[in-house]
Amino acid sequence: VFGNAPPSGMMEKFSDLLQFTTQVSRLMVTEIRRRASNKSTEAASRAIVQFLEVNQSEDASRGWMLLTTINLLASSGQKTVDCMTTMSVPSTLVKCLYLFFDLPHMAEAPVGPTLQPPQPPPNQEKTPGQAHTQPELPLADRRVLLQKVFVQILVKLCTFVSPAEELAQKDDLQLLFSAITSWCPPHNLPWRRSAGELLTTISRHGLSVNVVKYIHEKECLSTCVQNMQQSDDLSPLEIVEMFAGLSCFLKDSSNVSQTLLDDFRMCQGYTFLCDLMLRLEQAKEDESKDALKDLVNLVTCLCTYGVTELKPAGLTTGAPFLLPGFVLPQPSGKGHTVRNIQAFSVLQNAFLRARTSRLACMLLDAIGNIYAAEPANYFILESQHTLSQFAERVAKLPEPQAKYFELLEFVVFSLNYVPCKELFSVCVLLKSSTSLSCSITAMRTLLKLARHDPVFSDVLREVGLLEVMVNLLHKYAALLKDPASQQQPQNNDQADCKNNLIAEEQKQLAWLVMETLTVLLQGSNTTNTNAALFREFGGARCVHNIVKYRQCREHALLIIQQLVLSPSGDDDMGTLLGLMHSAPSSELQLKTDILRALLAVLRESHRTRTVFRKVGGFVYITSLLVAMERSLCQPPRHGWERVNQNQVFELLHTVFCTLTAAMRYEPANSHFFRTEIQYEKLADAVRLLGCFSDTKKLGPTGVFPSNAQPFQRLLEDEASSGGCAGDSVCPTLKHCSKLFIYLYKMATDSFDSRAEQVPPCLTHETSLPSPWGTPALARKRQGYYGTSGPPAPVKALTDLKLHLVNPSHPASFSSSSDMVVIHPGAVLAMLDLLPSVSSDSQPEHALDLQLAVANILQLLVNSERNQQVLCEACLHQRLLQRCSQALGDEDHPLHPPLQRMFERLASQALQPIALRYQHRVRMF
């Protein structure tokens, strides 16, 4: 009648339902007890099953019909369930479930003819049990059907509190705890799983105060743990399944009481879990690997079980270093906060005892998930010193290393906290340096931290990492000095490959160390602490010694740059200049790299430009130029034939860049170079390079400019993109043209993009010398007047191109394109070298170059300011000294540009002494 009706309809339509339930329940209990009385467990379980299973005839299926009736009644509500509880149905069925663990294998069960379940009368709906049966069911299917309906009844009953309390009162609840952790034959495993399902239901719905008290007093959890520990017949996967059932009780009870969690701790449950993880770690079966993963997840969840909400310790706010904006997070109360420190200790202790990377990675992932789930968790667990203890262990397990340092980065980047204790442990780890790969991973993290916030410059120093990194640098320097001592001779490719890998790792570690040290020293221009300690630990001496090794030179020079920029960097600049000076003349790349490093710091700091002068930087650089004597001869001689010409010009370009940068905004430096080094000596040093002749005065010429005009394009490209003259020009003249451009850029201070900057004191053009020493009005023009054309050097040389095409074209010298002369001595040096341009094989191209240079010089005297500056430098007198022949001969190809230049200088400031000097020259 009620098979397909809603459960609520039974109470409405059947007024005697409760009385009927009482009678049916009494009948069920009586029948089961009668079959179990005075029999062994196996015989009793067989008799009960035979009674309850569905059979062919209705008379033989009385137990099945009674069971399906109980199943229907269990769905009709609280009152019906209470009636069944009063008649002891729950405890009776649980006893049966316990007995079913001893059921014999199906083959031992009596086998009769093919049976059919009883059929309902016509026009009558089948009961739920019958609805799923087939006309003829094998014995195994009948057993499965019985197990399904039997457990369904118990689960329905235990969704209410009264059955659980009845089980506790009759002392049958402990049977379930014993059942889920006891061994049973494989064919009865479904009954054990059913017991676990039933316990889970009781945990969710039936944990009243009386039930919890019963579990505590009967030491049910202790029994479970002992069973799981002592049974040798249980597989690891079975044990994990058993603990999954127990964990439900721990979770659900922890919402109202700490009792069961305390019981689990008292019976050494947490120790058992740790041992179980380590046992599963050694198992080879795939199911054990899955079981281990499940167990780690269960313990991770167990960390959040507990009645008392834990809070972060207030001591954290007293940490020596805090990142800006750090606020100690508080628990959010969303169920992800750690409340069970003992459970977390299982993960921590298991990691410290783990032997495989697989388990270690699982545990690090679990701990990372705990930290990420709730920001307060890390601070709640801070007293456990988790990451600090893990550092030493991580070095022995390669795979978890990256995960460990990711956790460390998470604390900094996500929690905005400085983990000083953990960083101290990393310091100890690096000091032992047992694993190159681990050290590399650690240094990557330290580099990220150092770049993250300036506070880490102090943190890494205080925890000892600065000293450790210097020691690592010393070790690498020793390897560079004697690399053979680190590699034993090998006779096979595999060993060579291994050695190469080690050498590569050593280099990678050293690079990371030097990069991190560079970041740590960057703040030393304001506070000298890191730089001072770095020098005290011998780091400065070490890094200067390894500059000569090309593989680490770039990183070493970056460190030295920071040392030079620090308040006590005078000695470091002097040492670096000395290293450059003492290097063999063929080591052009080393000298170039050193100069570039110096060039960078000279552009950065006024103090370093002053130090450069005091330590003799100008002398070192010009002596370097002198040491390159004959390097541009054609063909090269005196050892220069083995040197790449591109490297020679790279070094020469850097030399002129460095000299110019050292004088920028520095009147004292400009004066020193002009009076002590002297531009005349600079011109002599350039002449000695080998591409210029020894002629110092222009003489008569019998050749005329070529139609090709090869240097027109060269000058324009050289000023903008470093191009070169056509292939038809001999190398000597190409070299001369490049050197003229270097002097031109020096004169106008236009070597780099910083030439576009405007000194703060220059608000308008002035004819007076700048108090900065380098007025750089050329830099001012573009920004101040807002021109959108090409940079001034390129524009000036473009005008020169137009003039070379049509020398009489007046528009080719637009005053708006004039470059401002910053160092007039360099202009005089250009004029001194003008007569020294010669070529026996290509005299017409030599004249082309002279004409191009003369036009450049003419362009520079266009503006009145340049005329004043150059007259003060006595360019007009130098012009008469070097070029009197061309000035006096109107047919000389150089006469027009030189005459225009002289006229403009003479209109500005021409002294009688200059004319008297010229008159004497003509007389002789």
Disulfide bonds with the S-S distance in Angstrom:
none
